[in-house]
């Protein structure tokens, strides 16, 4: 199509690749908002659910842990479950980013903004 125009053909290919990457990144953002992960603490007594983007969407607390004398323990379990969910969300995001970069033929370990 742009044969004989020298570097313009290369520029057109780069622009097309950049547009494709932008489209795929946008699709990934939407996908990450739909993927959920669950973190837990206290052997499953507290569960926190978040999207792969890290947005907390649910908190499930087993009623057996509610004891006024152990308020700090309950708070610690809740925080631990939320932190676990956030860690799992980050890991899932990295996993999905690796899939995207591999599919696009980009070098392994290339960090793209999410």
Phi, psi and omega in degrees: 000311180252028178301143178084359180259013176062234185293345180295327178295318177296320180296320179296320178295319179296319179295319179296318179296320179295320178295320179297317179297318179297318179297314180294322178295320178296317178297321179296319178301317179294319179296317181297330178288338180266336181284134177242148176231155180234127174255154180215164176211168179060041180055038177090004179291331177233128179233134176241132179249136180219160172283165177295346175276354176096006180278120179292126183244339180202154177221124181241121183238123177294127184297343182293344182271355181281107178214122184304329181286344183243032181306316182294324178295316179299315179299318179296320179295320179296312179299318180297319179294319179295315179298321178296318178296319179295320178297315179296325178296315178298316180297319180293321177298315179297320178298314180294323177295320178299318178300316181296312182295322177296317180297330181269000179075021179276157181299144178299142178082002179289121182272118176252144177294141180255000000 
